[in-house]
Amino acid sequence: MLRDSSIRKSLDEYIKRRIQEIPIEIKQTFLKTKQVWKCENELDFLYGYYVGKIEEAALHYLLKATRASAGGYVDSFEIRGIIEMHRNDLRDAIKQSTL
C-alpha cells in the first residue's frame, strides 16, 4: 500500500511523464497497428497496451524508489487506480498520435 504521500506523488508524476511520451512512441513503433494486429478499434488496443506497459513500468519504478520487495508493500490495483485517474490524458495522448 502507498501510505507515504511523497511516494504516491512521485509515482503520479512518473505516470504523467510516461503518458506525455506516448505520442512519440506510438509514431515510432505502431505504424500499421490495424494491419499487423487485425484490430477493429486501434484506440482501445493501444489504450490497453499502454495501461499494461505503464503499470509494469510504475511497479518497477516504485520498487526501485522504495527498495522494497514485491510482496506486501506494493498493490498493483492501487497502481492501476492511479493510472485510471489519468484515463482521459492517456486517451488524448493516444488519439493525438493516431490521427
URSUL-V875508 format. One line per field, one symbol per residue. ss: DSSP state (a for helix, b for strand, c for the rest). burial: I if it has 24 or more other C-alpha atoms within 12 Angstrom, else O. A space follows every 10 residues. Layout:
BEGIN
ss=???
burial=???
END
This chain:
BEGIN
ss=ccccaaaaaa aaaaaaaaaa aaaaaaaaac ccaaaaaccc caaaaaaaaa aaaaaaaaaa aaaaaacccc cccccaaaaa aaaaacaaaa aaaaaaaac
burial=OIOOOOIIOO IIOIIIOIII OIIOOIOOOI OOOOOOOOOO OIIOOIIOOI IOOIIOIIIO IIIOOOOOOO OOOIOIOOII OIIIOIOOII IOIIOOIIO
END
